[in-house]
Amino acid sequence: MKHYVGLDVSLKERAICVVDENGVVIREGKALSEPEAIVAWLNESGLPIVKIGIEIGGRARWLYGELRAAGLHAVCIDPRRLRGVTKTMPIKTDRNDARAIAQVMRVGWYTVVHIKGDLSQELRMLLNNRKTLLISRSISRMKFAASYASSP
């Protein structure tokens, strides 16, 4: 039987929900937001996992890479479509969000968000840092020119 996992994003802990191909919740719980803890939690269940869904967010890119490196089929999903599902929930909790993500993974009602590779992310960071330095340098030059022009 196929199993689908939903992970809800949180800084300290992640809510995890495992559903089978019929939509029945098989197992749910929490694990630390470290990839090793999540992988250990999933391996402890011994269930054959088809797909793991992670709502895109700040730490999702890092977690996605680590789960993929551990050999799990993780995908980051667009939260806009998921919001349509969770909007109807009377109580919004991490546990309910993990359940919704797992169900969305099961039925295929999600849009995959492309995650850039480590090299691309590093290059983007370097280019942004360069841009910031150039802007601050330009502002410093303008201030110096303004103070030089106003001095007697």
FENGI-V426625 format. One record per helix or strand of 3 or more residues. SS is the DSSP state (H for helix, E for strand). FROM is the first residue (numbers start at 1). LEN is the number of residues. If there is no record, write none. Layout:
BEGIN
SS_FROM_LEN + SS_FROM_LEN
END
This chain:
BEGIN
E_3_6 + E_13_8 + E_25_8 + H_35_11 + E_49_7 + H_60_10 + E_74_4 + H_79_8 + H_94_14 + H_118_33
END
